[in-house]
Amino acid sequence: MHMENTETAVVCKEQSDTYHPLFSSPGADVVLGARDGVLFRVHSFTLRTTSGWFRAMFSLPQKSESEQPVVIYMDEDSAVLEALLRCVCGLAIPRMDSYDLLEPLLYAAEKYEMPGPLSIARALSMTPPLLSSPLRLFAMACRYGWEDVAKLASTSSLSLDIHSPEHRTVLQKLTSVPLLNLFEFHRNRRELLRKRLNEAPFVDDGGGASCSHCGSAVDYHTWRELKYVMVLTMDSRPLGDTICDPGLTEWPEAQACWDARCVTCSRVLYDKKETLRAIRDCIDQLPIVIE
Ligand SMILES: [Zn+2]
């Protein structure tokens, strides 16, 4: 219950006649006033059955000496009120491809205890226009307890460098637990890859290696440098996709690896095709959703 908000809904006599065209039926017994002056005629039955807040409000004794419906002035502007009322009145829902509409709609739906608009917003949150801002979606999903949406958003966030200052504002919307989980998820991918690159089938660059063909001492510093670049790349883009393409074919550090040869017998030190496949496998096996 959010009855503390009742004082924000000022009830007074109807003064204007700027009705929203979809909500202008004279038969409707309640008039809602948006912050920008647009009025919406709605049946009290609809509001009572779709909103806990209105149900509580209409259960209070009503002063109705006048035939004229009273106007209940709301905090929301007409775009948000229209979206909310379309959802609860069974009309076509508006385009919700921007957070600028979705976030205030969710806020209002939660305030007025309207599960219908909340469920519609949740379903729409997983569509491409909203998924294209994964951190904003992640914050929204955590705020409303949408675990599946949060997981989907966490996967999409892997193409972002969450340490970059440009994401600070949206990350500030998160509470500490989901924020720490997100940082850990991104860092884990980097750390797991770093660990895997030091294991078989990759060469051991710790020193004392010898050429498998002629037995001469070989130095794997080119592999060490390539690993360093891969780990750095995972830090700024934990998805790791740019490591395989174009990284391992175009980076100078990769080229140096593929060109490296034993100084004695000139045999190549690294099997390029096999190394590429092994690195790609390692990246593919990293966790793809947040815990
Ligand atoms: Zn050799």
Boltz pocket constraint, residues with backbone or C-beta under 6 A from the ligand:
constraints:
  - pocket:
      binder: B
      contacts: [[A, 211], [A, 212], [A, 213], [A, 214], [A, 215], [A, 216], [A, 262], [A, 263], [A, 264], [A, 265], [A, 266], [A, 267]]
      max_distance: 6.0
